[in-house]
Amino acid sequence: MRIAQLANFYGPRSGGLRTALHHLGAGYVAAGHEVILIVPGPRRGEEILPNGVVRMTVPAVKIPWTGGYRAADPRPVADLLTALDPDALEVSDRLTLRGFGKWARRRDIASVMISHERLDRLIGQVLPPPAARHFADIANGRSAADYDMVVCTTDFARQEFERIDAENVALVPLGVDLEMFAPHRHDRALRDRLGGAHLMVHCGRLSVEKRVDRSIEAVQRLRRDGVNARLVVAGDGPRREALMRQARSVAELPDGRPGVHFTGFIDDRSAVATLLASADVSIAPGPHETFGLAALEALAAGTPVVASRSSALADIVTAECGAVAADHPSAFAEAVSDVLARPAGARRQAARSRAEQFPWPVAVAGMLSVLGAAS
């Protein structure tokens, strides 16, 4: 089967979406399928990735205030797809490329849309909740009608489709690289360099919806309560300068170093894995996460997670492997303190055990089942 993967919000620093597409594509190739990944970029290009996927780049303009994301014009994408003549189309875009469900149906091509985010939550950042739900229901109804199948990665993501009684919705959780992210990467020397008796980490894109500000405020409250904690923020994005200004208010460590350290974007995945494995707690305060791949990577590394109770992570992070908190800095600070009070060995083992329930081969098998059913 020739599978075309299509995504717009994909780039060198696009985090979870890029990771998911690469792992799914590699799994499809390993199962004997031909995979073409079509993404936006500064110029047209074609290359074979190490995982065997053919990546084709379509020239696209940058989207202002997004930190470098690009959006390709659907017309050249359609021309490329027509030439490729795939057997199945997998679209990872709820907005700019949603119309390719109809495109595929007109050509009798199996089509699947992966819901990587809650549309009602995204719209709810600019509109009141009732209006956000109304517009999301309309858009989701059209998507469900246009695509053969809609895939949600968690029950949390599926809820907005259940609300409109969509019947062609499948649940396929994503996975985590259990070899790359593992407890054995714990690095005592790295902890010593970063400083602080308790090392917190926030890993992800520095954008509004990730609520990095809440992680900073939580660590600030911990330090005010006498907890010798330091936060490392790993990632980059449009809010970096504002967040760095906010972080200046966090009390310094006893040795004079800042209470919050920004690493910028870390291109080396093994370095990210080492950082996560060396931390005491990973903080994931984004209230709209529909899966939370960075949090799952932390669990795989043996590091418990404190996550937003209003996100999908509330179903993934159990009481044994971390905690969930209300969307307020004081609640996060309290939850972090509770996690730190548990025996380190037990909490790290519980985190790893939870992540082992999400291997990538299971996610790949689930997606291939959906693609086969849609064909």
TORFI-457494 format. One record per residue (C-alpha): z, x, y; residue in one letter. Coordinates in steps of 0.05 Angstrom, whole numbers, plus 32768, in hexadecimal, padded with zeros to 4 digits. Each point is the difference from the previous one (the first is absolute). Example, Ala and Ser with C-alpha at 12.3 -4.5 7.8 and 13.67 -1.06 7.14 Angstrom:
! residues 2
809C80F67FA6A7FF3801B8045S
***
This chain:
! residues 375
800080008000M7FEF80198046R803B7FF0802DI7FFB8006804CA804280078025Q7FFD7FED8049L8034800E8036A80008009804CN804780178011F7FF980407FD9Y80038046801CG801B80467FF6P80467FE88012R7FFE7FB87FE8S803880077FCEG800C7FC87FCDG7FBB7FE08002L7FDD80427FF4R803080127FC8T7FF67FBD7FDDA7FB480028005L7FFE80477FE4H802D7FF17FC5H7FDD7FBF7FEFL7FBC80228006G801680397FD4A80187FCF7FCBG7FBF7FDA8001Y7FD980417FF7V802D80157FC7A7FF27FBD7FDEA7FB5800F8003G7FEA7FDB803EH7FD78018803BE80267FFB8041V7FE680048047I80337FFF8039L7FE37FEB8044I802A8011803CV7FF6800B804CP7FFB8045801FG7FE48027803BP7FBC80097FDDR7FD97FED7FC3R801280277FC2G800580017FB5E802B802A7FD1E801E7FFE7FBBI804C80018003L802980287FCEP80127FBF7FDCN7FB67FF27FF2G7FF77FCA8034V7FC28004802DV80187FF68048R7FCD7FE98032M80108001804AT7FE17FD08032V80008013804AP80357FD78024A80207FFD8045V804A800E800BK802D7FC5800CI8029800A8040P804C80077FFBW800080077FB4T8009804B7FFBG7FB9800F7FE7G7FED7FC67FD3Y7FB67FEE7FFER7FDC7FBE7FF2A7FBA80017FE4A7FCB7FCE8015D7FF77FD17FC4P7FB480038006R7FF680487FE9P80357FF57FCCV7FD97FC57FE5A7FC080298000D802380377FD7L801D7FCE7FCFL7FBC7FE07FF7T7FE280437FEDA803A800F7FD0L7FFC7FBC7FDED804780027FE3P80197FD57FC7D80427FF48022A801A80058048L804980108010E80117FF58049V8041801C801ES7FFA7FE08044D801B7FBC8016R7FDF80008044L7FC280278013T7FDD80007FBCL80187FBD7FE6R7FBA7FE38003G7FE880297FC5F801A7FCC7FD1G7FC87FD28015K7FCF803A7FFEW8012800E7FB7A7FFD7FB77FECR7FBA7FF8801BR7FEB803A7FD3R80287FEA7FC3D802C803E8005I80487FFB7FE9A802F8006803CS804A80108006V802980068040M804180277FFDI80357FE5802FS8022803F8019H80277FDB8037E801B7FBC8012R7FD17FE28032L80337FCF801AD80308039800ER7FCA80288024L7FEC7FC6802DI804A7FF08009G800880408028Q7FD87FE08039V80087FB57FF4L803B7FD27FF1P800C7FF77FB5P7FE47FB87FFBP7FC080158022A7FFC80407FD7A80067FD97FBFR7FCC7FCD8017H7FCB8035800FF801280297FC3A7FF97FC27FD3D7FBA7FF3801CI7FEA80487FF5A802080057FBBN7FE07FBE7FEBG7FBC801B8012R800C80427FDCS80177FDD7FC1A7FC17FD48003A7FD1803B800CD801B80317FCCY80017FF77FB5D8046801C7FFEM803780148032V803080357FE8V80478004801CC802C803C7FF0T80437FDB8004T801C7FBA7FFED800F80098049F7FB6800A800FA7FED7FC67FD3R802D7FCE8025Q7FCE7FF38038E7FCA7FEE7FCDF80307FD47FD9E800E7FDB8041R7FB77FE98002I7FFC7FF37FB4D7FCB80357FF4A7FF280037FB6E7FD780407FFAN803A8030800FV801780377FD1A803E802B8004L7FF3804B7FF4V8037802F8018P7FE980448017L801A80407FE2G801E80448010V7FEE80467FEBD803B80107FD2L7FEB80487FF6E7FF780128049M803E7FDB8017F803A80157FD4A804A80148007P7FF380487FE9H7FE0800E8044R80447FFE8021H8004803E802CD804480188015R7FE18034802FA7FDA7FCA8024L803F7FD78009R8023803C801DD7FC8800B8032R7FFF7FB78015L804B7FFF8008G80327FC87FFEG80307FED7FC9A7FD87FC27FF3H7FB480028005L7FDB7FC08011M7FB47FFA7FFFV7FD07FCE801DH7FBA800B7FE3C7FC47FDA801BG7FD27FF18039R80207FFF8045L7FE97FBB8015S80237FC28019V80037FDA7FBFE8023803A7FDBK803D7FFA802FR8010804A8001V802B7FF0803CD802F7FDC7FD2R8008803D7FD4S8010802A803EI80347FCE8019E80207FFB7FBBA800A804C7FFDV801A7FFF8047Q80357FCD7FEBR801280297FC2L800B803E802CR802B7FD88030R802A7FEB7FC5D800B80487FEDG7FCC80067FC8V7FDE80448003N7FBA7FE47FF4A7FBC80198016R7FBF7FD97FFFL7FBD801F7FF0V7FC47FD68016V7FC280137FD8A7FBF7FE4801AG7FD77FF5803FD7FE47FC68027G7FF97FDE8043P804B7FFA800DR801380487FF5R800D80128049E80297FC2800CA8029800C7FC1L800D80488012M801B7FEA8044R802D7FCE7FDDQ801980357FCFA801B802C8039R803B7FD08006S801780107FB9V803B80317FFFA7FF080477FEDE801880207FBFL803E802D8004P7FD1803D8002D7FDB7FE4803DG7FC17FE87FDCR7FE57FBA8011P80187FC67FD6G7FB87FEA7FF4V7FC8802E7FEBH7FB67FED8002F7FD480257FCFT7FBE7FE18016G7FCD7FED7FCBF800980277FBFI7FBD80097FDED801D80227FC2D80167FC97FD0R802B80317FD9S802580118040A800D7FB6800BV80197FFA7FB9A8030803A800BT801A7FE28040L800D7FBD7FE0L8022801F7FC3A802D802A802DS80197FC5802AA803E7FD77FF3D7FE27FBD8018V7FBB7FE88014S80007FCB8036I7FC97FCA7FFFA800F7FCE8038P7FBA7FE28007G800A7FB57FF9P7FB87FF07FEDH7FF480307FC7E7FDB7FDE7FC7T800D80397FCFF801B803E8020G7FDF803A7FDCL802780358027A80427FE07FEBA7FE97FFF7FB7L7FEE80498005E8047800E8019A801D7FDB7FC4L7FD380287FD1A801B803F8020A80477FE97FEFG80137FEB8046T801E7FBB800CP7FE07FD38035V801E7FD48035V7FCC7FCC8012A7FF67FC18029S80187FC17FDER7FC57FDA801FS7FCB802C7FDFS7FE380047FBAA802E803B7FF3L80397FCE7FF8A7FE27FF17FBCD7FF480497FEDI80408022801AV80397FE97FD3T804B8008800DA8001803B7FCFE7FC880288021C80107FF38049G800E7FC5802EA7FDE7FCD802CV80187FF08046A7FF77FCE8037A7FCF80148036D80348020802EH8014804A8008P80497FF27FF2S7FEE7FDE7FBEA7FD6803C7FECF803780318013A80327FD97FD6E7FD07FFD7FC5A7FF4804B8004V804B800D8000S80087FD47FC2D7FC980267FDBV801E80448013L80437FE97FE4A7FE37FFB7FBAR7FFF803C7FD0P7FC380298010A7FEA80097FB8G80037FB67FF0A7FDB7FE9803ER7FC980347FF5R7FF77FEE7FB7Q7FFD7FB68011A7FCB800D8035A7FD480267FCFR80097FCC7FCAS7FE97FC9802FR7FC180268015A7FEE800C7FB7E7FF27FB57FFBQ7FC3800A802DF7FD080327FE0P7FB98003801BW7FDF7FF47FBCP80207FBB7FFDV7FE57FF08046A7FBB80187FEDV80007FD67FC0A80157FC38028G7FC8800A8034M7FCB800B7FCAL80177FC07FDFS7FF77FDB8041V7FBC8020800EL7FEA7FEE7FBAG80177FB98008A7FDA7FFA8042A7FC0801B7FE2S
***
